[in-house]
Amino acid sequence: MAKANPLQFIQQVRNEVSKIVWPTRREVMLTTVMVFIMAALTATFFSLIDLSIRTALSLVINSLG
């Protein structure tokens, strides 16, 4: 692999950075809200699963004792 001199490297980096398509403010806000919604739904789901397993185990343990 050939080494590029520092000037060529900087030019190549600038060329590649110019190809980046940055998200709009609206897109960033929308995806941020979606992440919070999904995190809340996931937390609720696993809390309900935890509660149901805990209740089932409690019933089994109490019925044995």
N, C-alpha and C positions, 0 to 999 in steps of 0.2 A: 504494500500500500504506500503510495507516494505521499510525502509530507508536503502540505501546502504552506506557503510562507504566511506569516501572521496577517498581512493585508488581505490576501486571498481568503483566508479563513474568516475574517470579519465580514468581508463582502458576502461570502456564502451564508453566514449566519443571518445577516440582514435580509438576504434574499429569502431564506426559509421562514424567517419571522414574518415577513410581509405576506406569506401565504396563509397565515393563521386567520381563521374566521372566529372572532370573539362573539360570545352571546350578547344579546341585547339586555338591557336592564329588566325588561318585562320577562324575558326568558329565565333570567337568574331568579327573579322573585317567584315566578311560577314554579320552577323546580325546587326552590327552597321550601315553599309552602307544601308541595307534594311530599317532600322528604319528612317534614314534621307530621303530616297526616299519616303517612305510612308508619312512622315510628310510633305514633299514638295507637294505631290499629294493631300493630304487632305487640305492643306492651299490653293492650287490653286482651288480646287473644291469649297470650301466654299467662297472664294473670288469671283468666278464667280456667285455663287448663290446670294451672297450679292449684287453684281453689277446688276444682272438682276432684283431682287426685288426692288432695289433702283430706277432703270430706270422705271420700271412699275409703281411704286407709283408716281414718278415724272410726268409721262404722265397722270395718272389719276387726280392728284391734279391740274396740269396745265389746263387740259381740263374742270375741274369744275369751275376754277376761271377765 
